[in-house]
Amino acid sequence: MNAETTVSSSSKILVVDDDAIIQRTVATALQKAGYEVYSATDISVALGIVRREKPDLLLLDISFPLDFGGPAKDGFFVVEWLRRTPEAEKIPIIIISATDPAKYKDQVPAKGIVACFRKPLNHAELLTAIKSTLDGNAVSAQPISPEI
């Protein structure tokens, strides 16, 4: 890990993904970089963490189904839900997905998502985007992927 991706103060990041392995590997990379990490597998847990911990950034799996007392919802449903919540309306969101991020290129800027990354994740690129976002530097609103 280079010095450019190391954090001087402990920013809070919430990782929302239904895959426990992804959660652990991302959390480990983020913690090594100096971030305080929270994890959630569904919207109700994520919303509770947002209200209680007020994270500085969210990493959100866009492709997982959510059991929300009805039909399954995708991650964009979660984004819309969070954007209607005062505690989360301005939190930067970075999407992580097993699906090609180009599929979401029209939705990303409209939803206020700062970047998209394809799984398997390139942790160095992800950490660079997170640091840039938290430092207030613009990250491309177009999907970012290892292939691009």
N, CA, C and O atoms as a GROMACS GRO file, in nm:
protein
  592
    1MET      N    1   0.086  -0.116   0.000
    1MET     CA    2   0.000   0.000   0.000
    1MET      C    3   0.090   0.123   0.000
    1MET      O    4   0.180   0.133   0.084
    2ASN      N    5   0.068   0.214  -0.091
    2ASN     CA    6   0.153   0.333  -0.095
    2ASN      C    7   0.098   0.442  -0.005
    2ASN      O    8  -0.016   0.436   0.039
    3ALA      N    9   0.181   0.541   0.022
    3ALA     CA   10   0.143   0.648   0.116
    3ALA      C   11   0.027   0.730   0.064
    3ALA      O   12  -0.046   0.790   0.143
    4GLU      N   13   0.008   0.735  -0.068
    4GLU     CA   14  -0.100   0.817  -0.123
    4GLU      C   15  -0.238   0.763  -0.086
    4GLU      O   16  -0.333   0.840  -0.080
    5THR      N   17  -0.250   0.633  -0.062
    5THR     CA   18  -0.381   0.578  -0.030
    5THR      C   19  -0.401   0.560   0.121
    5THR      O   20  -0.504   0.508   0.163
    6THR      N   21  -0.306   0.602   0.200
    6THR     CA   22  -0.321   0.592   0.345
    6THR      C   23  -0.395   0.714   0.396
    6THR      O   24  -0.370   0.826   0.351
    7VAL      N   25  -0.485   0.694   0.490
    7VAL     CA   26  -0.569   0.799   0.541
    7VAL      C   27  -0.509   0.857   0.669
    7VAL      O   28  -0.462   0.782   0.755
    8SER      N   29  -0.511   0.990   0.680
    8SER     CA   30  -0.455   1.051   0.801
    8SER      C   31  -0.557   1.052   0.915
    8SER      O   32  -0.519   1.038   1.031
    9SER      N   33  -0.683   1.070   0.884
    9SER     CA   34  -0.785   1.065   0.987
    9SER      C   35  -0.881   0.951   0.952
    9SER      O   36  -0.894   0.914   0.836
   10SER      N   37  -0.946   0.898   1.051
   10SER     CA   38  -1.029   0.780   1.031
   10SER      C   39  -1.168   0.816   0.977
   10SER      O   40  -1.259   0.847   1.053
   11SER      N   41  -1.182   0.812   0.846
   11SER     CA   42  -1.312   0.832   0.784
   11SER      C   43  -1.392   0.704   0.797
   11SER      O   44  -1.336   0.594   0.800
   12LYS      N   45  -1.524   0.718   0.806
   12LYS     CA   46  -1.612   0.602   0.820
   12LYS      C   47  -1.667   0.561   0.684
   12LYS      O   48  -1.717   0.644   0.608
   13ILE      N   49  -1.658   0.432   0.656
   13ILE     CA   50  -1.710   0.378   0.530
   13ILE      C   51  -1.803   0.262   0.561
   13ILE      O   52  -1.770   0.173   0.640
   14LEU      N   53  -1.918   0.263   0.497
   14LEU     CA   54  -2.016   0.155   0.510
   14LEU      C   55  -2.011   0.071   0.383
   14LEU      O   56  -2.028   0.123   0.273
   15VAL      N   57  -1.987  -0.059   0.399
   15VAL     CA   58  -1.986  -0.153   0.288
   15VAL      C   59  -2.116  -0.232   0.292
   15VAL      O   60  -2.144  -0.302   0.390
   16VAL      N   61  -2.197  -0.221   0.185
   16VAL     CA   62  -2.324  -0.292   0.178
   16VAL      C   63  -2.314  -0.393   0.065
   16VAL      O   64  -2.314  -0.358  -0.053
   17ASP      N   65  -2.307  -0.520   0.103
   17ASP     CA   66  -2.293  -0.628   0.006
   17ASP      C   67  -2.345  -0.756   0.071
   17ASP      O   68  -2.324  -0.777   0.190
   18ASP      N   69  -2.411  -0.839  -0.008
   18ASP     CA   70  -2.465  -0.964   0.047
   18ASP      C   71  -2.362  -1.076   0.051
   18ASP      O   72  -2.390  -1.183   0.106
   19ASP      N   73  -2.245  -1.053  -0.006
   19ASP     CA   74  -2.139  -1.154  -0.009
   19ASP      C   75  -2.041  -1.130   0.106
   19ASP      O   76  -1.970  -1.029   0.108
   20ALA      N   77  -2.038  -1.222   0.201
   20ALA     CA   78  -1.954  -1.206   0.320
   20ALA      C   79  -1.805  -1.202   0.285
   20ALA      O   80  -1.728  -1.134   0.352
   21ILE      N   81  -1.765  -1.274   0.181
   21ILE     CA   82  -1.624  -1.273   0.142
   21ILE      C   83  -1.585  -1.136   0.088
   21ILE      O   84  -1.479  -1.083   0.122
   22ILE      N   85  -1.670  -1.079   0.004
   22ILE     CA   86  -1.644  -0.943  -0.049
   22ILE      C   87  -1.638  -0.845   0.068
   22ILE      O   88  -1.548  -0.761   0.074
   23GLN      N   89  -1.734  -0.854   0.159
   23GLN     CA   90  -1.735  -0.764   0.274
   23GLN      C   91  -1.604  -0.773   0.352
   23GLN      O   92  -1.545  -0.670   0.386
   24ARG      N   93  -1.558  -0.895   0.379
   24ARG     CA   94  -1.435  -0.913   0.458
   24ARG      C   95  -1.312  -0.861   0.385
   24ARG      O   96  -1.230  -0.792   0.444
   25THR      N   97  -1.300  -0.894   0.257
   25THR     CA   98  -1.180  -0.851   0.183
   25THR      C   99  -1.177  -0.700   0.165
   25THR      O  100  -1.071  -0.638   0.178
   26VAL      N  101  -1.291  -0.640   0.136
   26VAL     CA  102  -1.297  -0.494   0.121
   26VAL      C  103  -1.272  -0.428   0.257
   26VAL      O  104  -1.196  -0.332   0.266
   27ALA      N  105  -1.335  -0.479   0.361
   27ALA     CA  106  -1.315  -0.422   0.495
   27ALA      C  107  -1.169  -0.430   0.537
   27ALA      O  108  -1.116  -0.334   0.594
   28THR      N  109  -1.103  -0.542   0.509
   28THR     CA  110  -0.962  -0.556   0.544
   28THR      C  111  -0.877  -0.454   0.471
   28THR      O  112  -0.791  -0.390   0.531
   29ALA      N  113  -0.899  -0.436   0.341
   29ALA     CA  114  -0.823  -0.338   0.263
   29ALA      C  115  -0.848  -0.197   0.314
   29ALA      O  116  -0.755  -0.116   0.324
   30LEU      N  117  -0.973  -0.167   0.347
   30LEU     CA  118  -1.006  -0.033   0.396
   30LEU      C  119  -0.946  -0.008   0.535
   30LEU      O  120  -0.894   0.101   0.561
   31GLN      N  121  -0.952  -0.107   0.622
   31GLN     CA  122  -0.894  -0.093   0.756
   31GLN      C  123  -0.743  -0.075   0.750
   31GLN      O  124  -0.687   0.005   0.824
   32LYS      N  125  -0.676  -0.150   0.661
   32LYS     CA  126  -0.532  -0.134   0.644
   32LYS      C  127  -0.497   0.006   0.595
   32LYS      O  128  -0.389   0.058   0.624
   33ALA      N  129  -0.589   0.068   0.521
   33ALA     CA  130  -0.567   0.204   0.470
   33ALA      C  131  -0.605   0.309   0.575
   33ALA      O  132  -0.589   0.429   0.551
   34GLY      N  133  -0.656   0.265   0.691
   34GLY     CA  134  -0.685   0.358   0.799
   34GLY      C  135  -0.830   0.399   0.813
   34GLY      O  136  -0.860   0.489   0.891
   35TYR      N  137  -0.919   0.336   0.739
   35TYR     CA  138  -1.061   0.371   0.748
   35TYR      C  139  -1.131   0.292   0.859
   35TYR      O  140  -1.090   0.180   0.892
   36GLU      N  141  -1.234   0.351   0.915
   36GLU     CA  142  -1.323   0.282   1.008
   36GLU      C  143  -1.433   0.221   0.922
   36GLU      O  144  -1.500   0.294   0.848
   37VAL      N  145  -1.454   0.089   0.931
   37VAL     CA  146  -1.543   0.019   0.839
   37VAL      C  147  -1.662  -0.041   0.911
   37VAL      O  148  -1.650  -0.098   1.019
   38TYR      N  149  -1.779  -0.026   0.848
   38TYR     CA  150  -1.903  -0.088   0.894
   38TYR      C  151  -1.956  -0.171   0.778
   38TYR      O  152  -1.932  -0.138   0.662
   39SER      N  153  -2.027  -0.280   0.808
   39SER     CA  154  -2.080  -0.367   0.704
   39SER      C  155  -2.228  -0.394   0.725
   39SER      O  156  -2.276  -0.399   0.838
   40ALA      N  157  -2.299  -0.411   0.612
   40ALA     CA  158  -2.442  -0.444   0.617
   40ALA      C  159  -2.474  -0.535   0.499
   40ALA      O  160  -2.413  -0.526   0.393
   41THR      N  161  -2.571  -0.622   0.520
   41THR     CA  162  -2.614  -0.711   0.413
   41THR      C  163  -2.750  -0.674   0.357
   41THR      O  164  -2.792  -0.730   0.256
   42ASP      N  165  -2.819  -0.581   0.419
   42ASP     CA  166  -2.950  -0.540   0.368
   42ASP      C  167  -2.978  -0.394   0.404
   42ASP      O  168  -2.905  -0.333   0.482
   43ILE      N  169  -3.083  -0.340   0.347
   43ILE     CA  170  -3.114  -0.198   0.359
   43ILE      C  171  -3.148  -0.158   0.503
   43ILE      O  172  -3.109  -0.050   0.547
   44SER      N  173  -3.219  -0.242   0.575
   44SER     CA  174  -3.257  -0.203   0.711
   44SER      C  175  -3.134  -0.190   0.800
   44SER      O  176  -3.125  -0.096   0.880
   45VAL      N  177  -3.041  -0.283   0.788
   45VAL     CA  178  -2.917  -0.275   0.866
   45VAL      C  179  -2.835  -0.155   0.820
   45VAL      O  180  -2.782  -0.080   0.901
   46ALA      N  181  -2.826  -0.136   0.687
   46ALA     CA  182  -2.750  -0.022   0.631
   46ALA      C  183  -2.807   0.110   0.680
   46ALA      O  184  -2.732   0.199   0.720
   47LEU      N  185  -2.937   0.124   0.676
   47LEU     CA  186  -3.001   0.248   0.719
   47LEU      C  187  -2.976   0.274   0.868
   47LEU      O  188  -2.953   0.388   0.908
   48GLY      N  189  -2.981   0.169   0.949
   48GLY     CA  190  -2.951   0.184   1.092
   48GLY      C  191  -2.809   0.233   1.114
   48GLY      O  192  -2.785   0.320   1.197
   49ILE      N  193  -2.715   0.177   1.039
   49ILE     CA  194  -2.576   0.220   1.051
   49ILE      C  195  -2.560   0.364   1.004
   49ILE      O  196  -2.489   0.442   1.067
   50VAL      N  197  -2.626   0.399   0.894
   50VAL     CA  198  -2.619   0.537   0.843
   50VAL      C  199  -2.668   0.634   0.949
   50VAL      O  200  -2.604   0.736   0.975
   51ARG      N  201  -2.780   0.604   1.009
   51ARG     CA  202  -2.837   0.695   1.110
   51ARG      C  203  -2.750   0.703   1.236
   51ARG      O  204  -2.736   0.810   1.294
   52ARG      N  205  -2.693   0.592   1.277
   52ARG     CA  206  -2.617   0.587   1.400
   52ARG      C  207  -2.473   0.637   1.383
   52ARG      O  208  -2.423   0.712   1.466
   53GLU      N  209  -2.407   0.594   1.277
   53GLU     CA  210  -2.264   0.620   1.260
   53GLU      C  211  -2.231   0.735   1.165
   53GLU      O  212  -2.120   0.788   1.167
   54LYS      N  213  -2.328   0.772   1.080
   54LYS     CA  214  -2.308   0.880   0.983
   54LYS      C  215  -2.178   0.862   0.903
   54LYS      O  216  -2.085   0.942   0.915
   55PRO      N  217  -2.173   0.755   0.821
   55PRO     CA  218  -2.051   0.729   0.744
   55PRO      C  219  -2.021   0.840   0.644
   55PRO      O  220  -2.110   0.915   0.602
   56ASP      N  221  -1.895   0.849   0.608
   56ASP     CA  222  -1.849   0.951   0.513
   56ASP      C  223  -1.865   0.905   0.369
   56ASP      O  224  -1.865   0.987   0.277
   57LEU      N  225  -1.879   0.773   0.348
   57LEU     CA  226  -1.891   0.718   0.214
   57LEU      C  227  -1.955   0.580   0.222
   57LEU      O  228  -1.937   0.508   0.321
   58LEU      N  229  -2.031   0.544   0.118
   58LEU     CA  230  -2.090   0.411   0.110
   58LEU      C  231  -2.035   0.337  -0.010
   58LEU      O  232  -2.024   0.394  -0.119
   59LEU      N  233  -2.000   0.210   0.009
   59LEU     CA  234  -1.969   0.118  -0.100
   59LEU      C  235  -2.089   0.026  -0.108
   59LEU      O  236  -2.122  -0.042  -0.011
   60LEU      N  237  -2.154   0.023  -0.222
   60LEU     CA  238  -2.282  -0.048  -0.234
   60LEU      C  239  -2.281  -0.145  -0.350
   60LEU      O  240  -2.253  -0.107  -0.464
   61ASP      N  241  -2.311  -0.271  -0.322
   61ASP     CA  242  -2.333  -0.371  -0.426
   61ASP      C  243  -2.464  -0.335  -0.493
   61ASP      O  244  -2.566  -0.320  -0.425
   62ILE      N  245  -2.464  -0.322  -0.622
   62ILE     CA  246  -2.584  -0.280  -0.695
   62ILE      C  247  -2.666  -0.399  -0.743
   62ILE      O  248  -2.783  -0.383  -0.781
   63SER      N  249  -2.607  -0.518  -0.743
   63SER     CA  250  -2.671  -0.632  -0.807
   63SER      C  251  -2.738  -0.732  -0.714
   63SER      O  252  -2.790  -0.833  -0.759
   64PHE      N  253  -2.738  -0.705  -0.585
   64PHE     CA  254  -2.793  -0.808  -0.498
   64PHE      C  255  -2.940  -0.785  -0.471
   64PHE      O  256  -2.985  -0.671  -0.461
   65PRO      N  257  -3.018  -0.895  -0.459
   65PRO     CA  258  -3.160  -0.882  -0.428
   65PRO      C  259  -3.179  -0.850  -0.280
   65PRO      O  260  -3.107  -0.902  -0.194
   66LEU      N  261  -3.275  -0.767  -0.251
   66LEU     CA  262  -3.306  -0.732  -0.113
   66LEU      C  263  -3.446  -0.779  -0.080
   66LEU      O  264  -3.540  -0.752  -0.156
   67ASP      N  265  -3.462  -0.846   0.030
   67ASP     CA  266  -3.595  -0.886   0.076
   67ASP      C  267  -3.648  -0.771   0.161
   67ASP      O  268  -3.610  -0.755   0.277
   68PHE      N  269  -3.734  -0.694   0.102
   68PHE     CA  270  -3.785  -0.575   0.169
   68PHE      C  271  -3.937  -0.587   0.188
   68PHE      O  272  -4.011  -0.490   0.168
   69GLY      N  273  -3.981  -0.708   0.227
   69GLY     CA  274  -4.123  -0.730   0.252
   69GLY      C  275  -4.204  -0.734   0.124
   69GLY      O  276  -4.324  -0.706   0.126
   70GLY      N  277  -4.143  -0.766   0.015
   70GLY     CA  278  -4.211  -0.770  -0.114
   70GLY      C  279  -4.115  -0.821  -0.218
   70GLY      O  280  -4.025  -0.900  -0.189
   71PRO      N  281  -4.135  -0.775  -0.342
   71PRO     CA  282  -4.044  -0.822  -0.448
   71PRO      C  283  -3.900  -0.777  -0.422
   71PRO      O  284  -3.876  -0.676  -0.357
   72ALA      N  285  -3.807  -0.854  -0.475
   72ALA     CA  286  -3.665  -0.820  -0.459
   72ALA      C  287  -3.636  -0.685  -0.522
   72ALA      O  288  -3.694  -0.650  -0.625
   73LYS      N  289  -3.548  -0.610  -0.462
   73LYS     CA  290  -3.508  -0.478  -0.510
   73LYS      C  291  -3.359  -0.481  -0.541
   73LYS      O  292  -3.284  -0.555  -0.477
   74ASP      N  293  -3.317  -0.401  -0.640
   74ASP     CA  294  -3.174  -0.395  -0.668
   74ASP      C  295  -3.112  -0.280  -0.590
   74ASP      O  296  -3.180  -0.210  -0.515
   75GLY      N  297  -2.981  -0.262  -0.607
   75GLY     CA  298  -2.909  -0.160  -0.534
   75GLY      C  299  -2.954  -0.019  -0.565
   75GLY      O  300  -2.939   0.070  -0.482
   76PHE      N  301  -3.009   0.004  -0.686
   76PHE     CA  302  -3.057   0.138  -0.717
   76PHE      C  303  -3.177   0.175  -0.630
   76PHE      O  304  -3.199   0.292  -0.599
   77PHE      N  305  -3.256   0.075  -0.592
   77PHE     CA  306  -3.364   0.098  -0.497
   77PHE      C  307  -3.306   0.148  -0.364
   77PHE      O  308  -3.360   0.238  -0.301
   78VAL      N  309  -3.195   0.086  -0.323
   78VAL     CA  310  -3.129   0.126  -0.199
   78VAL      C  311  -3.079   0.270  -0.210
   78VAL      O  312  -3.094   0.349  -0.117
   79VAL      N  313  -3.019   0.305  -0.326
   79VAL     CA  314  -2.970   0.442  -0.347
   79VAL      C  315  -3.086   0.540  -0.333
   79VAL      O  316  -3.073   0.641  -0.263
   80GLU      N  317  -3.197   0.512  -0.399
   80GLU     CA  318  -3.314   0.602  -0.391
   80GLU      C  319  -3.364   0.613  -0.247
   80GLU      O  320  -3.397   0.722  -0.201
   81TRP      N  321  -3.368   0.503  -0.178
   81TRP     CA  322  -3.412   0.501  -0.038
   81TRP      C  323  -3.320   0.588   0.048
   81TRP      O  324  -3.365   0.671   0.126
   82LEU      N  325  -3.189   0.568   0.030
   82LEU     CA  326  -3.092   0.645   0.108
   82LEU      C  327  -3.098   0.794   0.075
   82LEU      O  328  -3.083   0.878   0.165
   83ARG      N  329  -3.120   0.828  -0.051
   83ARG     CA  330  -3.124   0.969  -0.091
   83ARG      C  331  -3.246   1.041  -0.032
   83ARG      O  332  -3.246   1.164  -0.024
   84ARG      N  333  -3.347   0.966   0.010
   84ARG     CA  334  -3.464   1.028   0.076
   84ARG      C  335  -3.447   1.036   0.227
   84ARG      O  336  -3.535   1.085   0.298
   85THR      N  337  -3.333   0.988   0.276
   85THR     CA  338  -3.304   0.988   0.419
   85THR      C  339  -3.211   1.104   0.450
   85THR      O  340  -3.102   1.110   0.395
   86PRO      N  341  -3.252   1.198   0.537
   86PRO     CA  342  -3.168   1.316   0.564
   86PRO      C  343  -3.023   1.283   0.601
   86PRO      O  344  -2.932   1.356   0.562
   87GLU      N  345  -3.002   1.175   0.676
   87GLU     CA  346  -2.866   1.140   0.717
   87GLU      C  347  -2.780   1.089   0.601
   87GLU      O  348  -2.658   1.087   0.612
   88ALA      N  349  -2.843   1.048   0.491
   88ALA     CA  350  -2.768   0.986   0.381
   88ALA      C  351  -2.780   1.058   0.248
   88ALA      O  352  -2.717   1.017   0.150
   89GLU      N  353  -2.859   1.164   0.243
   89GLU     CA  354  -2.886   1.225   0.113
   89GLU      C  355  -2.762   1.280   0.043
   89GLU      O  356  -2.761   1.291  -0.080
   90LYS      N  357  -2.659   1.315   0.116
   90LYS     CA  358  -2.539   1.373   0.056
   90LYS      C  359  -2.415   1.284   0.067
   90LYS      O  360  -2.307   1.324   0.025
   91ILE      N  361  -2.429   1.165   0.122
   91ILE     CA  362  -2.314   1.075   0.136
   91ILE      C  363  -2.274   1.024  -0.002
   91ILE      O  364  -2.359   0.973  -0.076
   92PRO      N  365  -2.146   1.036  -0.039
   92PRO     CA  366  -2.102   0.981  -0.168
   92PRO      C  367  -2.119   0.829  -0.170
   92PRO      O  368  -2.095   0.761  -0.070
   93ILE      N  369  -2.161   0.779  -0.286
   93ILE     CA  370  -2.181   0.635  -0.303
   93ILE      C  371  -2.095   0.586  -0.418
   93ILE      O  372  -2.095   0.644  -0.527
   94ILE      N  373  -2.022   0.479  -0.392
   94ILE     CA  374  -1.945   0.409  -0.496
   94ILE      C  375  -2.008   0.271  -0.510
   94ILE      O  376  -2.025   0.198  -0.413
   95ILE      N  377  -2.041   0.238  -0.634
   95ILE     CA  378  -2.105   0.110  -0.663
   95ILE      C  379  -1.998   0.004  -0.688
   95ILE      O  380  -1.896   0.030  -0.754
   96ILE      N  381  -2.023  -0.116  -0.634
   96ILE     CA  382  -1.942  -0.233  -0.667
   96ILE      C  383  -2.038  -0.339  -0.721
   96ILE      O  384  -2.144  -0.362  -0.663
   97SER      N  385  -2.001  -0.402  -0.832
   97SER     CA  386  -2.094  -0.493  -0.896
   97SER      C  387  -2.022  -0.601  -0.974
   97SER      O  388  -1.913  -0.579  -1.027
   98ALA      N  389  -2.082  -0.719  -0.980
   98ALA     CA  390  -2.030  -0.826  -1.064
   98ALA      C  391  -2.068  -0.802  -1.210
   98ALA      O  392  -2.010  -0.862  -1.301
   99THR      N  393  -2.164  -0.715  -1.232
   99THR     CA  394  -2.210  -0.680  -1.366
   99THR      C  395  -2.123  -0.570  -1.424
   99THR      O  396  -2.069  -0.489  -1.349
  100ASP      N  397  -2.110  -0.567  -1.554
  100ASP     CA  398  -2.031  -0.463  -1.621
  100ASP      C  399  -2.088  -0.326  -1.586
  100ASP      O  400  -2.205  -0.300  -1.611
  101PRO      N  401  -2.007  -0.237  -1.528
  101PRO     CA  402  -2.054  -0.104  -1.490
  101PRO      C  403  -2.109  -0.021  -1.606
  101PRO      O  404  -2.190   0.069  -1.584
  102ALA      N  405  -2.068  -0.051  -1.727
  102ALA     CA  406  -2.119   0.023  -1.843
  102ALA      C  407  -2.271   0.007  -1.854
  102ALA      O  408  -2.338   0.094  -1.910
  103LYS      N  409  -2.324  -0.102  -1.802
  103LYS     CA  410  -2.470  -0.125  -1.802
  103LYS      C  411  -2.544  -0.015  -1.727
  103LYS      O  412  -2.661   0.013  -1.757
  104TYR      N  413  -2.478   0.048  -1.631
  104TYR     CA  414  -2.542   0.147  -1.545
  104TYR      C  415  -2.506   0.291  -1.582
  104TYR      O  416  -2.543   0.383  -1.509
  105LYS      N  417  -2.435   0.312  -1.694
  105LYS     CA  418  -2.379   0.444  -1.723
  105LYS      C  419  -2.483   0.555  -1.725
  105LYS      O  420  -2.450   0.669  -1.691
  106ASP      N  421  -2.607   0.526  -1.764
  106ASP     CA  422  -2.709   0.630  -1.767
  106ASP      C  423  -2.766   0.659  -1.628
  106ASP      O  424  -2.809   0.772  -1.602
  107GLN      N  425  -2.767   0.562  -1.541
  107GLN     CA  426  -2.824   0.579  -1.408
  107GLN      C  427  -2.726   0.640  -1.309
  107GLN      O  428  -2.767   0.708  -1.215
  108VAL      N  429  -2.597   0.616  -1.330
  108VAL     CA  430  -2.496   0.657  -1.232
  108VAL      C  431  -2.498   0.807  -1.203
  108VAL      O  432  -2.514   0.845  -1.087
  109PRO      N  433  -2.483   0.896  -1.304
  109PRO     CA  434  -2.483   1.040  -1.272
  109PRO      C  435  -2.617   1.087  -1.217
  109PRO      O  436  -2.621   1.172  -1.128
  110ALA      N  437  -2.727   1.033  -1.269
  110ALA     CA  438  -2.860   1.075  -1.224
  110ALA      C  439  -2.885   1.040  -1.078
  110ALA      O  440  -2.962   1.109  -1.012
  111LYS      N  441  -2.823   0.936  -1.028
  111LYS     CA  442  -2.843   0.893  -0.890
  111LYS      C  443  -2.739   0.953  -0.795
  111LYS      O  444  -2.745   0.928  -0.675
  112GLY      N  445  -2.646   1.031  -0.847
  112GLY     CA  446  -2.544   1.092  -0.761
  112GLY      C  447  -2.438   0.994  -0.717
  112GLY      O  448  -2.376   1.013  -0.612
  113ILE      N  449  -2.415   0.890  -0.795
  113ILE     CA  450  -2.313   0.791  -0.764
  113ILE      C  451  -2.181   0.842  -0.821
  113ILE      O  452  -2.176   0.887  -0.936
  114VAL      N  453  -2.075   0.836  -0.742
  114VAL     CA  454  -1.949   0.896  -0.786
  114VAL      C  455  -1.864   0.804  -0.872
  114VAL      O  456  -1.784   0.853  -0.952
  115ALA      N  457  -1.879   0.672  -0.859
  115ALA     CA  458  -1.800   0.579  -0.939
  115ALA      C  459  -1.858   0.439  -0.929
  115ALA      O  460  -1.935   0.408  -0.838
  116CYS      N  461  -1.820   0.355  -1.024
  116CYS     CA  462  -1.858   0.214  -1.023
  116CYS      C  463  -1.734   0.129  -1.044
  116CYS      O  464  -1.645   0.164  -1.122
  117PHE      N  465  -1.729   0.017  -0.973
  117PHE     CA  466  -1.619  -0.078  -0.988
  117PHE      C  467  -1.675  -0.216  -1.009
  117PHE      O  468  -1.775  -0.255  -0.948
  118ARG      N  469  -1.610  -0.292  -1.096
  118ARG     CA  470  -1.652  -0.427  -1.126
  118ARG      C  471  -1.576  -0.527  -1.037
  118ARG      O  472  -1.456  -0.513  -1.013
  119LYS      N  473  -1.648  -0.626  -0.990
  119LYS     CA  474  -1.588  -0.735  -0.915
  119LYS      C  475  -1.525  -0.832  -1.015
  119LYS      O  476  -1.582  -0.850  -1.122
  120PRO      N  477  -1.413  -0.893  -0.987
  120PRO     CA  478  -1.334  -0.877  -0.867
  120PRO      C  479  -1.272  -0.738  -0.863
  120PRO      O  480  -1.229  -0.684  -0.964
  121LEU      N  481  -1.268  -0.683  -0.743
  121LEU     CA  482  -1.225  -0.545  -0.724
  121LEU      C  483  -1.074  -0.530  -0.731
  121LEU      O  484  -0.998  -0.614  -0.683
  122ASN      N  485  -1.033  -0.420  -0.791
  122ASN     CA  486  -0.894  -0.378  -0.786
  122ASN      C  487  -0.886  -0.285  -0.665
  122ASN      O  488  -0.926  -0.169  -0.674
  123HIS      N  489  -0.835  -0.335  -0.553
  123HIS     CA  490  -0.837  -0.258  -0.429
  123HIS      C  491  -0.757  -0.129  -0.438
  123HIS      O  492  -0.796  -0.029  -0.378
  124ALA      N  493  -0.647  -0.129  -0.511
  124ALA     CA  494  -0.566  -0.007  -0.524
  124ALA      C  495  -0.646   0.102  -0.595
  124ALA      O  496  -0.646   0.218  -0.552
  125GLU      N  497  -0.715   0.067  -0.704
  125GLU     CA  498  -0.797   0.165  -0.776
  125GLU      C  499  -0.914   0.211  -0.689
  125GLU      O  500  -0.948   0.329  -0.686
  126LEU      N  501  -0.976   0.118  -0.618
  126LEU     CA  502  -1.088   0.152  -0.532
  126LEU      C  503  -1.044   0.247  -0.421
  126LEU      O  504  -1.111   0.346  -0.394
  127LEU      N  505  -0.930   0.218  -0.358
  127LEU     CA  506  -0.879   0.305  -0.252
  127LEU      C  507  -0.845   0.444  -0.304
  127LEU      O  508  -0.867   0.544  -0.236
  128THR      N  509  -0.792   0.451  -0.425
  128THR     CA  510  -0.761   0.582  -0.486
  128THR      C  511  -0.889   0.662  -0.507
  128THR      O  512  -0.894   0.781  -0.478
  129ALA      N  513  -0.993   0.596  -0.558
  129ALA     CA  514  -1.121   0.664  -0.580
  129ALA      C  515  -1.184   0.709  -0.448
  129ALA      O  516  -1.241   0.818  -0.440
  130ILE      N  517  -1.174   0.625  -0.346
  130ILE     CA  518  -1.230   0.660  -0.215
  130ILE      C  519  -1.157   0.781  -0.158
  130ILE      O  520  -1.221   0.876  -0.112
  131LYS      N  521  -1.025   0.777  -0.160
  131LYS     CA  522  -0.947   0.889  -0.107
  131LYS      C  523  -0.978   1.017  -0.183
  131LYS      O  524  -0.996   1.123  -0.122
  132SER      N  525  -0.984   1.008  -0.314
  132SER     CA  526  -1.014   1.125  -0.396
  132SER      C  527  -1.153   1.181  -0.363
  132SER      O  528  -1.170   1.303  -0.352
  133THR      N  529  -1.249   1.094  -0.348
  133THR     CA  530  -1.385   1.136  -0.314
  133THR      C  531  -1.390   1.203  -0.177
  133THR      O  532  -1.450   1.309  -0.161
  134LEU      N  533  -1.327   1.140  -0.078
  134LEU     CA  534  -1.330   1.195   0.057
  134LEU      C  535  -1.250   1.324   0.069
  134LEU      O  536  -1.277   1.408   0.156
  135ASP      N  537  -1.151   1.341  -0.019
  135ASP     CA  538  -1.073   1.466  -0.020
  135ASP      C  539  -1.146   1.577  -0.093
  135ASP      O  540  -1.098   1.690  -0.098
  136GLY      N  541  -1.264   1.545  -0.148
  136GLY     CA  542  -1.342   1.646  -0.218
  136GLY      C  543  -1.305   1.665  -0.363
  136GLY      O  544  -1.351   1.760  -0.427
  137ASN      N  545  -1.223   1.576  -0.415
  137ASN     CA  546  -1.187   1.583  -0.557
  137ASN      C  547  -1.289   1.506  -0.638
  137ASN      O  548  -1.337   1.400  -0.596
  138ALA      N  549  -1.320   1.558  -0.752
  138ALA     CA  550  -1.420   1.492  -0.838
  138ALA      C  551  -1.365   1.360  -0.888
  138ALA      O  552  -1.250   1.351  -0.932
  139VAL      N  553  -1.447   1.259  -0.882
  139VAL     CA  554  -1.417   1.129  -0.941
  139VAL      C  555  -1.509   1.119  -1.062
  139VAL      O  556  -1.622   1.168  -1.057
  140SER      N  557  -1.462   1.058  -1.167
  140SER     CA  558  -1.543   1.047  -1.288
  140SER      C  559  -1.678   0.987  -1.257
  140SER      O  560  -1.688   0.886  -1.188
  141ALA      N  561  -1.784   1.051  -1.307
  141ALA     CA  562  -1.919   0.999  -1.286
  141ALA      C  563  -1.945   0.880  -1.378
  141ALA      O  564  -2.041   0.805  -1.359
  142GLN      N  565  -1.859   0.862  -1.478
  142GLN     CA  566  -1.873   0.746  -1.567
  142GLN      C  567  -1.822   0.623  -1.493
  142GLN      O  568  -1.733   0.634  -1.409
  143PRO      N  569  -1.878   0.509  -1.523
  143PRO     CA  570  -1.834   0.388  -1.455
  143PRO      C  571  -1.684   0.366  -1.471
  143PRO      O  572  -1.628   0.388  -1.578
  144ILE      N  573  -1.620   0.322  -1.365
  144ILE     CA  574  -1.480   0.288  -1.366
  144ILE      C  575  -1.472   0.137  -1.355
  144ILE      O  576  -1.541   0.077  -1.273
  145SER      N  577  -1.391   0.077  -1.436
  145SER     CA  578  -1.379  -0.067  -1.432
  145SER      C  579  -1.237  -0.105  -1.468
  145SER      O  580  -1.170  -0.028  -1.538
  146PRO      N  581  -1.189  -0.219  -1.424
  146PRO     CA  582  -1.053  -0.260  -1.459
  146PRO      C  583  -1.031  -0.266  -1.610
  146PRO      O  584  -0.918  -0.250  -1.656
  147GLU      N  585  -1.135  -0.289  -1.687
  147GLU     CA  586  -1.120  -0.299  -1.832
  147GLU      C  587  -1.110  -0.162  -1.899
  147GLU      O  588  -1.063  -0.152  -2.012
  148ILE      N  589  -1.154  -0.059  -1.831
  148ILE     CA  590  -1.158   0.075  -1.894
  148ILE      C  591  -1.028   0.147  -1.870
  148ILE      O  592  -1.011   0.261  -1.914
   0.00000   0.00000   0.00000
